[in-house]
């Protein structure tokens, strides 16, 4: 049974998917390459790479290791060196004070001559100093 409570058994791709979700949340891109960790299953493991640097590993623990610890179920390892990950995850955060007058969103319906282009309509609306975005549909 998986850690998500489903009846199906967890596998390598569930563990890798957890990491992909974490990296997506952090806004970083990671690559997974074939790993060579002897404590992990030879065909169910990957090295986690960022910017050409190995920052960790993911994989199923080798059956011989499980046997040595008398473990009968599959076990998965997720290892990340945080000191190597942080330079990729830390982004410059811009501070913007809360505006005195919050933005207001309006929809307008216009009937216009067929000869008038979308670009012309958009340009006229954008000329107003209080308009910051125009989306025509």
C-alpha positions in Angstrom: 0.0 0.0 0.0 1.3 3.5 -0.8 1.8 6.4 1.6 -1.2 8.1 -0.1 -3.6 5.5 1.2 -4.3 3.9 -2.2 -4.5 0.1 -2.6 -1.6 0.1 -5.1 2.0 -0.3 -4.1 4.3 2.8 -4.3 7.1 2.7 -6.8 10.1 4.7 -7.9 8.0 7.1 -10.0 5.9 8.1 -6.9 9.1 9.1 -5.1 10.4 11.0 -8.1 7.0 12.7 -8.5 7.2 14.0 -4.9 10.6 15.6 -5.7 9.3 17.0 -9.0 6.4 18.6 -7.0 8.8 20.1 -4.5 11.1 21.5 -7.2 8.1 22.9 -9.1 6.9 24.6 -5.9 10.4 26.1 -5.4 10.5 27.2 -9.0 13.7 25.3 -9.8 14.4 23.0 -12.7 16.0 19.6 -11.9 17.2 16.9 -14.1 17.3 13.2 -13.2 20.2 11.1 -14.5 21.1 7.4 -14.0 22.5 6.9 -10.5 25.2 4.6 -9.3 24.6 4.5 -5.5 25.3 0.9 -4.4 22.8 1.1 -1.5 19.9 1.7 -4.0 18.4 -0.7 -6.5 20.6 -0.6 -9.7 17.7 0.1 -12.1 15.4 2.1 -9.8 17.4 5.1 -8.9 18.5 8.5 -10.2 20.9 11.3 -9.3 19.3 14.7 -8.9 21.2 17.3 -11.0 20.9 21.1 -11.0 23.2 23.2 -13.1 25.5 20.2 -13.8 25.9 19.6 -10.0 24.6 16.5 -8.2 22.5 17.7 -5.3 21.0 14.4 -4.3 19.5 11.0 -5.1 16.2 9.3 -5.3 15.5 5.6 -5.5 14.4 2.3 -4.1 16.6 0.9 -1.4 18.6 -2.2 -2.6 17.0 -5.6 -1.6 20.2 -6.7 0.1 20.1 -3.6 2.4 16.4 -4.4 3.2 17.4 -8.0 4.0 20.2 -6.8 6.3 17.7 -4.8 8.3 15.0 -7.5 8.1 12.6 -5.2 6.2 10.0 -7.0 4.0 8.5 -4.0 2.2 9.9 -1.7 -0.5 11.6 1.4 0.9 12.4 4.6 -1.0 15.1 7.1 -0.4 14.9 10.9 -1.2 18.1 12.7 -0.4 18.8 16.3 -1.1 21.8 18.4 -0.1 20.1 21.6 1.0 23.2 23.7 0.9 23.6 22.8 -2.8 19.8 23.3 -3.5 19.4 26.7 -1.8 21.4 28.8 -4.3 19.0 27.5 -7.1 15.8 28.0 -4.9 16.5 31.5 -3.5 15.0 34.1 -5.7 15.0 37.8 -5.3 11.7 38.8 -3.8 10.4 42.2 -4.7 8.5 44.2 -2.1 5.5 46.2 -3.3 3.5 48.1 -0.7 -0.2 47.5 -0.6 -1.7 50.2 -2.9 -3.8 52.9 -1.3 -6.5 52.3 -3.9 -6.7 48.6 -4.8 -7.1 47.5 -8.4 -10.6 47.2 -9.9 -11.3 44.8 -12.7 -14.1 45.7 -15.2 -15.6 44.0 -18.2 -16.9 46.2 -21.0 -18.9 45.1 -24.0 -18.6 47.2 -27.1 -20.3 47.0 -30.5 -17.8 48.3 -33.1 -17.7 48.4 -36.8 -16.2 45.4 -38.4 -13.4 47.5 -40.0 -12.0 48.5 -36.6 -9.1 46.1 -35.6 -8.5 44.6 -32.2 -5.2 46.5 -32.1 -7.0 49.9 -32.6 -9.5 49.1 -29.8 -6.7 48.0 -27.5 -4.6 51.1 -28.2 -7.5 53.5 -27.5 -8.2 51.8 -24.1 -4.6 51.6 -23.1 -4.2 55.4 -23.6 -6.0 56.0 -20.3 -3.5 56.4 -17.5 -5.5 54.2 -15.0 -5.6 51.2 -17.3 -2.8 48.7 -16.8 -4.0 45.7 -18.7 -6.4 45.0 -21.6 -7.6 41.6 -22.7 -9.9 41.5 -25.8 -12.1 38.5 -26.5 
